[in-house]
């Protein structure tokens, strides 16, 4: 099987797994993927989906965005600032998960308002809405329709 251009991802995953002191089997179980599949990813033989990368990142307790960049899903140069900002917010131990999601939604709405498309993670974790809107009122008062909690 020919190697895809994901060796950098595989090497990085192997390094993160070893730093977390997890065996390949332990990480595969924690991420909900098969042991052979994870092995192929680490060896650069398979290119995983964003969903699989998110599961692996969660199991390793690292930023999914970092894995997306290494896998070529995100453009490192164009999206670097956003990825770094999101990673810092997600890594802050003083914030609750709800606070982190609220900050990310506000950040995303400001980027969109300024003409930048935001990096969109899978909504499997419940963060964000599929229609691009947030439940957080627009800054500045009556600049748009308000969402009310029911």
N, C-alpha and C positions, 0 to 999 in steps of 0.2 A: 504494500500500500504506500503510495507516494505521500511524502510529508507536505502538509499545507503550510501556509505562512502564519502559523500560530505557535511556533516554538517559543517565542517570547512569553506568550500566555502560559504555556505548559510549564516552562521553567519557573515562572513567577508563582504559579499555583503550587508547584512542588515545594518551592522555598517557603511559602506561607503555611502549607500543611505541616512541613517539618518544624517550623517555628512554633506552631500550635501544638506540637508533639502529638500529632494524629497519624495513624496509619492510613494507607490508601483506603482500606476497607471501612475504617471508622468514619472518614470524611464522606465516603460514598453513602454510607448509611445515614449520616446526619443531613446530607444534602438531598437524599431521596433519589439518587441515581445509581446505576449499577457500577460495581467495582471495575469490570472490564472497560466500560465507557469512560469512566474517570481516568483510568490508566491511559487510554488512547488520547484523551485530551492533554494529559501531562506530557505525553511523548510527541505531541504535535501532529497526531494522525487524524484527529477530529476537530471540527470547529463547532463549539456548542452554541446553542441558541441563547438569546438574552435571558430567557426564563431560567435555563439551567445555570447560567452564570450568576443570576440573582440568588438561586438556591445555594450554590457553592459559597458565594460571598457571605450569605447569612450564616451558614454553618461555620465559616472561618472567622466571622465577626470582622469583616473588612468591607470596604466600600465597593458596591456593585459597579459604580461608575469607573473605578480604576480597572476593573476586569473588562468592562465594555471598551475602554480605550485600548487596552492591551490586545483585545480580540479583534480590533478594527471596526467595532460597531459604532463607536464615536470617533470623530476626527480629533486627534490629540491637540493639534494647534488651535483649531477653531473653537473647540469646546473646553479647552483647558481651564479657563477662568471659572466657567460655570461648574465644571466637575470639582474643582478645588473648593469652591464656595459650598457646594452641596455636601462634600465630604467633611468639611469642617463643622457644618451644622449637625450632620448625622453623628459625628464623633464626639460631640460635646456631652460629657457625662452629667453636667448640671441641668440639662433640659430633659423634660419628659418626652415620651414618643409623640404625644399629642402636640406639644410645643414645637418639636422639630418639624412635624408635618405642617403646622400652621406657618412657620417661618419659610419653609420650602414653597408653600402655596403663594405666599406674599411675594417672595423672590421671583417665582415664575411669572406672576402677573405683572410685575414691574418690567421684567425682560420682554414679555410679550407687548406691553404698552410701548416700549422703546424700539420695537421692530425686530427683536431677536426671538427665534424659536427656542423654546426651552427643551432641555433633555427630558424625555418622558420615560420614566421607568414603568414597568408593568404595574397595573393597579391591583395586583393580587394581594398586596399588603394593605389595601384600603386607602392608600394615599392618593389624593387628587380625584378628579372626576373625568369621565371619558369625554365630556363635551367641552373640555378646556376651561370651564368656569370654576371658580372656587366658591365656597360658602362664606368667605370672609368679605365683609363690605369693602367697597372701593375706598381708598384713601381720599380725603378731600370732600366727603359728604355726598351730595346728590349728583355724582358724576355718572351714575348708571343705575340699573335696577338693583334693588337690594334683595338679598335672600334672607328669609326668616326661618328660624329653627322651629320645627313643630314638635 
